[in-house]
């Protein structure tokens, strides 16, 4: 079963949003899918760093 999705509202700098839209398009994803993917990768990377002594 796919995880449940939650709708949120966020505020982004205009230049960040434009760059995110471009990157999402290059990855053939929606902006929402792209942000979700980037956040998952960032969280995994951050968690990996925490585990290292």
Secondary structure, 3 states (H helix, E strand, C coil): CCCCCCCCCCCCCHHHHHHHHHHHHHCCCCHHHHHHHHHHHHHHHHHHHHHCC
